[in-house]
Amino acid sequence: MNGCGEPRKVKTGERVMSEILKIQHLSKGFGKNRVLQDFNMTLEKGRVYGLLGKNGEGKTTLIRMIMGIIPADSGEILFKGKKIGYLDAAYKRDVGYIPEEAFFYSWMRIADLLEFNASFYPGWDAQKAGGYLERFSLTRKSRIGKLSRGMKLKLGLVVALAAKPELLILDDPTSGIDVPTRQDFLRNIIKELSDAGTTILFSTHLVHELERIIDDLGILHQGRLILEEEYEKVKNSVRRIRLTFENSAPEKLDFPGILTAKKENASWEGVIYPWNEGSEARARSISGARMEIKPLTLEEVFMSFVSEDKSGV
């Protein structure tokens, strides 16, 4: 965003890597509600991509279009350079998908489900499936209809991971899983998959879960991707600055790159992106002010980009 609060798309840096998923000018609406508008996004092989957005911003709608479950109104999605669309099936052999609410045939036993899925995926790894069952404390004889929501989510992980997908799409999959399994998944399994070359698109409302695992960050706001960048670059160039004056603080400050700002009596506080040497020089040039500069967590970064608080801008 610029100093006037207008969205500004931040493109990924100069990395030269191969694309696995490219989305161009995608739009989708339901009646008068425009969910996505001229949406563009690129995923590169072997990286973990965190997609953040408020509830209702279109994250699940986007994922369902990538999976061919619902059609786009306009634009295109390319997987490994080939255009995919509504109800296309062949590319899904290389894509794993774990939704927030997993659906399985309740009459099946876990062993039946694994055998059923093995017939669809050329890269199916039965040994890996068995290993994950043991890791998640699931037994082959269990009937799916008897499983709890959390156990079904674990089973969804087993099915997706045993297929050895090139692209794994996670739509808020950890909210119903017990803490030990969630921590194992976030700290260990994600790294194992990424190290093996799997690309991961992780969409969640639990922002803090992505802090240590993502390579790239995308922020979806008002139907558009307003930020797309390496997370380390973002983390190193977003700062919260607090200026304290002897008397009353100015109502507004002319500062490039203000995401949020507020004035309270003798203090002015703002979040700046990108923060650089020029930003610091500008802050130090403001006379009569004591300055504090602090980094932000991922959750604070996200909230700053989507905040409507521009009272001090």
Short mmCIF file of the C-alpha atoms (twelve columns), coordinates in Angstrom:
data_MODEL
# 
_entry.id   MODEL 
# 
loop_
_atom_site.group_PDB 
_atom_site.id 
_atom_site.type_symbol 
_atom_site.label_atom_id 
_atom_site.label_alt_id 
_atom_site.label_comp_id 
_atom_site.label_asym_id 
_atom_site.label_seq_id 
_atom_site.Cartn_x 
_atom_site.Cartn_y 
_atom_site.Cartn_z 
_atom_site.pdbx_PDB_model_num 
ATOM 1   C CA . MET A 1   0.000   0.000   0.000   1 
ATOM 2   C CA . ASN A 2   1.145   3.543   -0.550  1 
ATOM 3   C CA . GLY A 3   0.875   6.448   1.856   1 
ATOM 4   C CA . CYS A 4   -2.722  7.071   0.822   1 
ATOM 5   C CA . GLY A 5   -3.790  3.557   1.713   1 
ATOM 6   C CA . GLU A 6   -4.200  2.303   -1.881  1 
ATOM 7   C CA . PRO A 7   -3.347  -1.379  -2.525  1 
ATOM 8   C CA . ARG A 8   0.022   -1.926  -4.123  1 
ATOM 9   C CA . LYS A 9   0.990   -5.297  -5.583  1 
ATOM 10  C CA . VAL A 10  4.476   -6.307  -4.493  1 
ATOM 11  C CA . LYS A 11  6.038   -8.733  -6.939  1 
ATOM 12  C CA . THR A 12  8.413   -11.539 -6.037  1 
ATOM 13  C CA . GLY A 13  12.120  -10.737 -6.333  1 
ATOM 14  C CA . GLU A 14  14.703  -11.809 -8.850  1 
ATOM 15  C CA . ARG A 15  14.702  -15.553 -8.042  1 
ATOM 16  C CA . VAL A 16  14.933  -17.706 -11.150 1 
ATOM 17  C CA . MET A 17  12.893  -20.799 -10.348 1 
ATOM 18  C CA . SER A 18  10.416  -22.954 -12.246 1 
ATOM 19  C CA . GLU A 19  6.729   -22.241 -11.860 1 
ATOM 20  C CA . ILE A 20  4.351   -25.043 -10.951 1 
ATOM 21  C CA . LEU A 21  1.155   -22.987 -10.657 1 
ATOM 22  C CA . LYS A 22  0.358   -19.672 -12.321 1 
ATOM 23  C CA . ILE A 23  -2.928  -17.795 -11.963 1 
ATOM 24  C CA . GLN A 24  -3.660  -14.894 -14.297 1 
ATOM 25  C CA . HIS A 25  -6.489  -12.336 -14.141 1 
ATOM 26  C CA . LEU A 26  -8.812  -14.696 -12.281 1 
ATOM 27  C CA . SER A 27  -12.226 -13.347 -11.293 1 
ATOM 28  C CA . LYS A 28  -15.159 -14.938 -9.508  1 
ATOM 29  C CA . GLY A 29  -18.433 -13.640 -8.170  1 
ATOM 30  C CA . PHE A 30  -21.588 -15.019 -6.616  1 
ATOM 31  C CA . GLY A 31  -24.477 -12.821 -7.667  1 
ATOM 32  C CA . LYS A 32  -23.531 -9.225  -6.887  1 
ATOM 33  C CA . ASN A 33  -20.739 -10.299 -4.532  1 
ATOM 34  C CA . ARG A 34  -17.376 -10.112 -6.337  1 
ATOM 35  C CA . VAL A 35  -15.112 -12.477 -4.394  1 
ATOM 36  C CA . LEU A 36  -11.978 -12.361 -6.560  1 
ATOM 37  C CA . GLN A 37  -11.092 -9.574  -8.987  1 
ATOM 38  C CA . ASP A 38  -8.249  -9.763  -11.509 1 
ATOM 39  C CA . PHE A 39  -6.373  -12.107 -9.168  1 
ATOM 40  C CA . ASN A 40  -2.782  -13.062 -10.046 1 
ATOM 41  C CA . MET A 41  -0.468  -15.461 -8.229  1 
ATOM 42  C CA . THR A 42  2.589   -17.617 -8.973  1 
ATOM 43  C CA . LEU A 43  3.852   -20.648 -7.052  1 
ATOM 44  C CA . GLU A 44  7.353   -21.979 -7.605  1 
ATOM 45  C CA . LYS A 45  8.453   -25.579 -7.211  1 
ATOM 46  C CA . GLY A 46  9.573   -26.813 -3.826  1 
ATOM 47  C CA . ARG A 47  8.490   -23.779 -1.806  1 
ATOM 48  C CA . VAL A 48  5.992   -23.295 1.016   1 
ATOM 49  C CA . TYR A 49  3.532   -20.513 0.200   1 
ATOM 50  C CA . GLY A 50  1.367   -18.984 2.928   1 
ATOM 51  C CA . LEU A 51  -1.882  -17.396 1.732   1 
ATOM 52  C CA . LEU A 52  -3.491  -15.115 4.300   1 
ATOM 53  C CA . GLY A 53  -6.783  -13.265 4.211   1 
ATOM 54  C CA . LYS A 54  -9.679  -12.405 6.465   1 
ATOM 55  C CA . ASN A 55  -12.626 -14.788 6.633   1 
ATOM 56  C CA . GLY A 56  -14.809 -14.363 3.567   1 
ATOM 57  C CA . GLU A 57  -12.032 -12.877 1.413   1 
ATOM 58  C CA . GLY A 58  -12.106 -15.775 -1.068  1 
ATOM 59  C CA . LYS A 59  -9.302  -18.139 0.001   1 
ATOM 60  C CA . THR A 60  -11.482 -21.256 -0.145  1 
ATOM 61  C CA . THR A 61  -13.144 -20.071 -3.364  1 
ATOM 62  C CA . LEU A 62  -9.715  -19.704 -4.954  1 
ATOM 63  C CA . ILE A 63  -8.657  -23.187 -3.857  1 
ATOM 64  C CA . ARG A 64  -11.863 -24.742 -5.155  1 
ATOM 65  C CA . MET A 65  -11.217 -23.163 -8.551  1 
ATOM 66  C CA . ILE A 66  -7.644  -24.500 -8.551  1 
ATOM 67  C CA . MET A 67  -9.091  -27.947 -7.794  1 
ATOM 68  C CA . GLY A 68  -11.672 -27.642 -10.585 1 
ATOM 69  C CA . ILE A 69  -14.595 -27.858 -8.162  1 
ATOM 70  C CA . ILE A 70  -16.172 -24.549 -9.210  1 
ATOM 71  C CA . PRO A 71  -15.672 -22.567 -12.438 1 
ATOM 72  C CA . ALA A 72  -13.998 -19.181 -12.739 1 
ATOM 73  C CA . ASP A 73  -15.858 -16.291 -14.356 1 
ATOM 74  C CA . SER A 74  -12.724 -15.185 -16.214 1 
ATOM 75  C CA . GLY A 75  -8.957  -15.614 -16.218 1 
ATOM 76  C CA . GLU A 76  -6.891  -18.773 -16.324 1 
ATOM 77  C CA . ILE A 77  -5.037  -21.242 -14.122 1 
ATOM 78  C CA . LEU A 78  -1.962  -23.037 -15.415 1 
ATOM 79  C CA . PHE A 79  -0.498  -26.122 -13.723 1 
ATOM 80  C CA . LYS A 80  3.006   -26.994 -14.950 1 
ATOM 81  C CA . GLY A 81  2.416   -24.702 -17.920 1 
ATOM 82  C CA . LYS A 82  -0.893  -26.249 -19.041 1 
ATOM 83  C CA . LYS A 83  -4.239  -24.543 -18.653 1 
ATOM 84  C CA . ILE A 84  -6.661  -26.297 -16.322 1 
ATOM 85  C CA . GLY A 85  -10.331 -25.647 -15.774 1 
ATOM 86  C CA . TYR A 86  -13.631 -26.655 -14.253 1 
ATOM 87  C CA . LEU A 87  -14.033 -30.437 -13.892 1 
ATOM 88  C CA . ASP A 88  -10.614 -31.224 -15.401 1 
ATOM 89  C CA . ALA A 89  -9.274  -34.362 -13.759 1 
ATOM 90  C CA . ALA A 90  -5.933  -35.544 -15.172 1 
ATOM 91  C CA . TYR A 91  -3.740  -32.977 -13.381 1 
ATOM 92  C CA . LYS A 92  -5.182  -33.948 -9.990  1 
ATOM 93  C CA . ARG A 93  -2.982  -37.051 -9.964  1 
ATOM 94  C CA . ASP A 94  -0.147  -34.662 -9.107  1 
ATOM 95  C CA . VAL A 95  -2.092  -32.512 -6.630  1 
ATOM 96  C CA . GLY A 96  -2.928  -33.266 -3.010  1 
ATOM 97  C CA . TYR A 97  -5.812  -31.394 -1.381  1 
ATOM 98  C CA . ILE A 98  -6.714  -31.271 2.300   1 
ATOM 99  C CA . PRO A 99  -9.816  -29.165 3.054   1 
ATOM 100 C CA . GLU A 100 -10.897 -27.990 6.487   1 
ATOM 101 C CA . GLU A 101 -13.728 -30.523 6.436   1 
ATOM 102 C CA . ALA A 102 -12.590 -33.850 4.985   1 
ATOM 103 C CA . PHE A 103 -15.228 -35.963 3.185   1 
ATOM 104 C CA . PHE A 104 -15.029 -39.744 2.905   1 
ATOM 105 C CA . TYR A 105 -17.539 -42.535 2.344   1 
ATOM 106 C CA . SER A 106 -18.596 -43.381 5.879   1 
ATOM 107 C CA . TRP A 107 -19.222 -47.083 5.123   1 
ATOM 108 C CA . MET A 108 -15.599 -47.660 4.120   1 
ATOM 109 C CA . ARG A 109 -12.874 -48.860 6.406   1 
ATOM 110 C CA . ILE A 110 -9.538  -47.053 6.325   1 
ATOM 111 C CA . ALA A 111 -7.962  -49.978 4.437   1 
ATOM 112 C CA . ASP A 112 -10.700 -49.736 1.768   1 
ATOM 113 C CA . LEU A 113 -10.106 -46.012 1.343   1 
ATOM 114 C CA . LEU A 114 -6.362  -46.448 0.910   1 
ATOM 115 C CA . GLU A 115 -6.879  -49.170 -1.694  1 
ATOM 116 C CA . PHE A 116 -9.473  -47.012 -3.461  1 
ATOM 117 C CA . ASN A 117 -7.152  -43.998 -3.636  1 
ATOM 118 C CA . ALA A 118 -4.143  -46.052 -4.714  1 
ATOM 119 C CA . SER A 119 -5.936  -46.800 -8.000  1 
ATOM 120 C CA . PHE A 120 -6.066  -43.075 -8.873  1 
ATOM 121 C CA . TYR A 121 -2.490  -42.021 -8.113  1 
ATOM 122 C CA . PRO A 122 0.420   -43.474 -10.120 1 
ATOM 123 C CA . GLY A 123 2.876   -42.343 -7.453  1 
ATOM 124 C CA . TRP A 124 0.931   -43.864 -4.543  1 
ATOM 125 C CA . ASP A 125 3.293   -45.079 -1.820  1 
ATOM 126 C CA . ALA A 126 1.649   -47.812 0.272   1 
ATOM 127 C CA . GLN A 127 4.597   -47.965 2.644   1 
ATOM 128 C CA . LYS A 128 4.355   -44.218 3.260   1 
ATOM 129 C CA . ALA A 129 0.603   -44.568 3.880   1 
ATOM 130 C CA . GLY A 130 1.278   -47.235 6.481   1 
ATOM 131 C CA . GLY A 131 3.910   -45.095 8.140   1 
ATOM 132 C CA . TYR A 132 1.579   -42.129 8.431   1 
ATOM 133 C CA . LEU A 133 -1.229  -44.312 9.798   1 
ATOM 134 C CA . GLU A 134 1.075   -45.420 12.584  1 
ATOM 135 C CA . ARG A 135 2.343   -41.891 13.105  1 
ATOM 136 C CA . PHE A 136 -1.225  -40.582 13.500  1 
ATOM 137 C CA . SER A 137 -2.448  -43.580 15.560  1 
ATOM 138 C CA . LEU A 138 -4.978  -44.752 12.951  1 
ATOM 139 C CA . THR A 139 -5.810  -48.411 12.331  1 
ATOM 140 C CA . ARG A 140 -6.694  -49.944 8.975   1 
ATOM 141 C CA . LYS A 141 -9.750  -51.800 10.315  1 
ATOM 142 C CA . SER A 142 -11.461 -48.652 11.635  1 
ATOM 143 C CA . ARG A 143 -14.696 -47.709 9.876   1 
ATOM 144 C CA . ILE A 144 -14.587 -44.109 8.662   1 
ATOM 145 C CA . GLY A 145 -18.112 -43.345 9.870   1 
ATOM 146 C CA . LYS A 146 -16.944 -44.000 13.434  1 
ATOM 147 C CA . LEU A 147 -14.011 -41.593 13.284  1 
ATOM 148 C CA . SER A 148 -14.040 -38.204 15.028  1 
ATOM 149 C CA . ARG A 149 -13.571 -35.010 13.032  1 
ATOM 150 C CA . GLY A 150 -9.954  -34.814 14.123  1 
ATOM 151 C CA . MET A 151 -9.282  -38.415 13.111  1 
ATOM 152 C CA . LYS A 152 -10.848 -37.782 9.694   1 
ATOM 153 C CA . LEU A 153 -8.530  -34.819 9.236   1 
ATOM 154 C CA . LYS A 154 -5.580  -37.054 10.098  1 
ATOM 155 C CA . LEU A 155 -6.841  -39.580 7.552   1 
ATOM 156 C CA . GLY A 156 -7.039  -36.778 4.999   1 
ATOM 157 C CA . LEU A 157 -3.367  -36.072 5.642   1 
ATOM 158 C CA . VAL A 158 -2.501  -39.747 5.142   1 
ATOM 159 C CA . VAL A 159 -4.351  -39.924 1.817   1 
ATOM 160 C CA . ALA A 160 -2.843  -36.689 0.495   1 
ATOM 161 C CA . LEU A 161 0.716   -37.430 1.590   1 
ATOM 162 C CA . ALA A 162 0.800   -41.057 0.407   1 
ATOM 163 C CA . ALA A 163 -0.026  -39.865 -3.116  1 
ATOM 164 C CA . LYS A 164 3.335   -38.008 -3.123  1 
ATOM 165 C CA . PRO A 165 1.862   -34.903 -4.779  1 
ATOM 166 C CA . GLU A 166 3.951   -32.332 -6.616  1 
ATOM 167 C CA . LEU A 167 1.592   -29.659 -5.261  1 
ATOM 168 C CA . LEU A 168 -0.100  -29.955 -1.868  1 
ATOM 169 C CA . ILE A 169 -2.972  -27.548 -1.145  1 
ATOM 170 C CA . LEU A 170 -3.953  -27.088 2.489   1 
ATOM 171 C CA . ASP A 171 -7.180  -25.208 3.225   1 
ATOM 172 C CA . ASP A 172 -7.037  -24.550 6.970   1 
ATOM 173 C CA . PRO A 173 -6.479  -28.261 7.711   1 
ATOM 174 C CA . THR A 174 -5.118  -28.116 11.264  1 
ATOM 175 C CA . SER A 175 -7.909  -26.389 13.201  1 
ATOM 176 C CA . GLY A 176 -9.517  -29.670 14.317  1 
ATOM 177 C CA . ILE A 177 -6.369  -31.706 14.950  1 
ATOM 178 C CA . ASP A 178 -4.948  -32.393 18.400  1 
ATOM 179 C CA . VAL A 179 -1.937  -30.311 19.415  1 
ATOM 180 C CA . PRO A 180 0.779   -33.039 19.158  1 
ATOM 181 C CA . THR A 181 -0.309  -34.003 15.621  1 
ATOM 182 C CA . ARG A 182 -0.596  -30.362 14.577  1 
ATOM 183 C CA . GLN A 183 2.892   -29.590 15.873  1 
ATOM 184 C CA . ASP A 184 4.322   -32.686 14.167  1 
ATOM 185 C CA . PHE A 185 2.674   -31.653 10.926  1 
ATOM 186 C CA . LEU A 186 3.833   -28.039 11.084  1 
ATOM 187 C CA . ARG A 187 7.351   -28.605 12.400  1 
ATOM 188 C CA . ASN A 188 8.293   -31.877 10.742  1 
ATOM 189 C CA . ILE A 189 6.031   -33.107 7.952   1 
ATOM 190 C CA . ILE A 190 5.915   -29.781 6.101   1 
ATOM 191 C CA . LYS A 191 9.721   -29.673 6.117   1 
ATOM 192 C CA . GLU A 192 9.988   -33.288 4.983   1 
ATOM 193 C CA . LEU A 193 7.670   -32.604 2.053   1 
ATOM 194 C CA . SER A 194 9.380   -29.364 1.084   1 
ATOM 195 C CA . ASP A 195 12.826  -30.981 1.260   1 
ATOM 196 C CA . ALA A 196 11.515  -33.703 -1.077  1 
ATOM 197 C CA . GLY A 197 10.476  -31.051 -3.629  1 
ATOM 198 C CA . THR A 198 6.739   -30.771 -2.944  1 
ATOM 199 C CA . THR A 199 5.250   -27.312 -3.406  1 
ATOM 200 C CA . ILE A 200 2.833   -26.376 -0.614  1 
ATOM 201 C CA . LEU A 201 0.045   -23.799 -0.709  1 
ATOM 202 C CA . PHE A 202 -1.096  -23.278 2.883   1 
ATOM 203 C CA . SER A 203 -4.195  -21.183 3.543   1 
ATOM 204 C CA . THR A 204 -5.206  -20.657 7.158   1 
ATOM 205 C CA . HIS A 205 -6.762  -18.202 9.580   1 
ATOM 206 C CA . LEU A 206 -4.315  -19.362 12.283  1 
ATOM 207 C CA . VAL A 207 -1.654  -16.925 11.124  1 
ATOM 208 C CA . HIS A 208 0.881   -17.719 13.843  1 
ATOM 209 C CA . GLU A 209 1.143   -21.301 12.563  1 
ATOM 210 C CA . LEU A 210 2.842   -20.125 9.373   1 
ATOM 211 C CA . GLU A 211 5.508   -17.983 11.058  1 
ATOM 212 C CA . ARG A 212 8.318   -20.555 10.924  1 
ATOM 213 C CA . ILE A 213 7.379   -22.649 7.905   1 
ATOM 214 C CA . ILE A 214 6.651   -20.413 4.908   1 
ATOM 215 C CA . ASP A 215 9.068   -19.318 2.196   1 
ATOM 216 C CA . ASP A 216 6.665   -16.977 0.406   1 
ATOM 217 C CA . LEU A 217 3.804   -14.826 1.662   1 
ATOM 218 C CA . GLY A 218 0.651   -13.769 -0.131  1 
ATOM 219 C CA . ILE A 219 -1.987  -11.497 1.378   1 
ATOM 220 C CA . LEU A 220 -5.478  -11.515 -0.112  1 
ATOM 221 C CA . HIS A 221 -7.565  -8.416  0.522   1 
ATOM 222 C CA . GLN A 222 -10.745 -7.198  -1.124  1 
ATOM 223 C CA . GLY A 223 -10.481 -9.767  -3.902  1 
ATOM 224 C CA . ARG A 224 -6.883  -9.053  -4.891  1 
ATOM 225 C CA . LEU A 225 -3.435  -10.223 -3.892  1 
ATOM 226 C CA . ILE A 226 -1.977  -7.049  -2.405  1 
ATOM 227 C CA . LEU A 227 1.320   -8.644  -1.365  1 
ATOM 228 C CA . GLU A 228 3.338   -11.458 -2.957  1 
ATOM 229 C CA . GLU A 229 6.906   -11.714 -1.739  1 
ATOM 230 C CA . GLU A 230 9.502   -13.860 0.010   1 
ATOM 231 C CA . TYR A 231 8.583   -13.842 3.685   1 
ATOM 232 C CA . GLU A 232 12.139  -13.126 4.866   1 
ATOM 233 C CA . LYS A 233 12.209  -10.002 2.692   1 
ATOM 234 C CA . VAL A 234 8.892   -8.836  4.107   1 
ATOM 235 C CA . LYS A 235 9.917   -9.582  7.684   1 
ATOM 236 C CA . ASN A 236 13.143  -7.641  7.252   1 
ATOM 237 C CA . SER A 237 11.500  -4.593  5.703   1 
ATOM 238 C CA . VAL A 238 8.385   -4.001  7.834   1 
ATOM 239 C CA . ARG A 239 8.852   -1.933  10.976  1 
ATOM 240 C CA . ARG A 240 6.697   -0.287  13.600  1 
ATOM 241 C CA . ILE A 241 7.952   3.195   14.450  1 
ATOM 242 C CA . ARG A 242 6.884   5.203   17.463  1 
ATOM 243 C CA . LEU A 243 7.711   8.894   17.692  1 
ATOM 244 C CA . THR A 244 7.271   10.632  21.040  1 
ATOM 245 C CA . PHE A 245 7.203   14.424  21.171  1 
ATOM 246 C CA . GLU A 246 7.713   16.783  24.093  1 
ATOM 247 C CA . ASN A 247 4.370   18.395  23.422  1 
ATOM 248 C CA . SER A 248 1.565   17.360  21.095  1 
ATOM 249 C CA . ALA A 249 2.350   15.085  18.137  1 
ATOM 250 C CA . PRO A 250 1.497   16.316  14.624  1 
ATOM 251 C CA . GLU A 251 -1.916  15.251  13.357  1 
ATOM 252 C CA . LYS A 252 -0.292  13.658  10.314  1 
ATOM 253 C CA . LEU A 253 3.239   12.911  9.152   1 
ATOM 254 C CA . ASP A 254 4.471   12.827  5.591   1 
ATOM 255 C CA . PHE A 255 6.064   9.395   5.481   1 
ATOM 256 C CA . PRO A 256 6.460   7.028   2.497   1 
ATOM 257 C CA . GLY A 257 5.030   3.531   2.793   1 
ATOM 258 C CA . ILE A 258 2.645   3.945   5.734   1 
ATOM 259 C CA . LEU A 259 0.409   0.904   6.210   1 
ATOM 260 C CA . THR A 260 -1.229  2.006   9.460   1 
ATOM 261 C CA . ALA A 261 -0.857  5.077   11.649  1 
ATOM 262 C CA . LYS A 262 -2.384  6.569   14.750  1 
ATOM 263 C CA . LYS A 263 -1.815  9.626   16.938  1 
ATOM 264 C CA . GLU A 264 -2.227  9.686   20.707  1 
ATOM 265 C CA . ASN A 265 -1.498  12.963  22.512  1 
ATOM 266 C CA . ALA A 266 2.288   13.335  22.332  1 
ATOM 267 C CA . SER A 267 2.996   10.171  20.325  1 
ATOM 268 C CA . TRP A 268 2.625   9.036   16.722  1 
ATOM 269 C CA . GLU A 269 2.881   5.355   15.801  1 
ATOM 270 C CA . GLY A 270 2.945   3.822   12.362  1 
ATOM 271 C CA . VAL A 271 3.821   0.649   10.474  1 
ATOM 272 C CA . ILE A 272 6.048   1.288   7.462   1 
ATOM 273 C CA . TYR A 273 6.663   -0.892  4.389   1 
ATOM 274 C CA . PRO A 274 9.202   -0.986  2.957   1 
ATOM 275 C CA . TRP A 275 11.404  0.217   5.799   1 
ATOM 276 C CA . ASN A 276 14.882  1.114   4.570   1 
ATOM 277 C CA . GLU A 277 17.718  3.564   5.108   1 
ATOM 278 C CA . GLY A 278 15.666  6.336   3.542   1 
ATOM 279 C CA . SER A 279 12.799  5.639   5.932   1 
ATOM 280 C CA . GLU A 280 15.084  5.841   8.934   1 
ATOM 281 C CA . ALA A 281 16.711  9.025   7.648   1 
ATOM 282 C CA . ARG A 282 13.270  10.564  7.225   1 
ATOM 283 C CA . ALA A 283 12.308  9.588   10.790  1 
ATOM 284 C CA . ARG A 284 15.509  11.019  12.234  1 
ATOM 285 C CA . SER A 285 14.920  14.281  10.386  1 
ATOM 286 C CA . ILE A 286 11.739  14.941  12.377  1 
ATOM 287 C CA . SER A 287 12.775  17.405  15.027  1 
ATOM 288 C CA . GLY A 288 11.818  17.154  18.662  1 
ATOM 289 C CA . ALA A 289 10.902  13.467  18.606  1 
ATOM 290 C CA . ARG A 290 12.271  10.403  20.384  1 
ATOM 291 C CA . MET A 291 12.179  7.351   18.082  1 
ATOM 292 C CA . GLU A 292 11.589  3.648   18.754  1 
ATOM 293 C CA . ILE A 293 11.749  1.033   15.963  1 
ATOM 294 C CA . LYS A 294 10.502  -2.547  16.324  1 
ATOM 295 C CA . PRO A 295 10.065  -5.572  13.994  1 
ATOM 296 C CA . LEU A 296 6.682   -7.268  13.596  1 
ATOM 297 C CA . THR A 297 5.399   -10.819 13.877  1 
ATOM 298 C CA . LEU A 298 3.693   -12.388 10.854  1 
ATOM 299 C CA . GLU A 299 0.297   -11.798 12.467  1 
ATOM 300 C CA . GLU A 300 1.142   -8.121  12.990  1 
ATOM 301 C CA . VAL A 301 2.382   -7.848  9.391   1 
ATOM 302 C CA . PHE A 302 -0.869  -9.333  8.113   1 
ATOM 303 C CA . MET A 303 -3.066  -7.099  10.247  1 
ATOM 304 C CA . SER A 304 -1.122  -4.025  9.162   1 
ATOM 305 C CA . PHE A 305 -1.658  -4.748  5.466   1 
ATOM 306 C CA . VAL A 306 -5.406  -5.314  5.817   1 
ATOM 307 C CA . SER A 307 -6.070  -2.671  8.480   1 
ATOM 308 C CA . GLU A 308 -8.526  0.115   7.849   1 
ATOM 309 C CA . ASP A 309 -6.913  2.332   10.505  1 
ATOM 310 C CA . LYS A 310 -5.561  5.325   8.589   1 
ATOM 311 C CA . SER A 311 -6.354  7.958   11.206  1 
ATOM 312 C CA . GLY A 312 -2.811  9.222   11.363  1 
ATOM 313 C CA . VAL A 313 -1.956  8.992   7.659   1 
# 
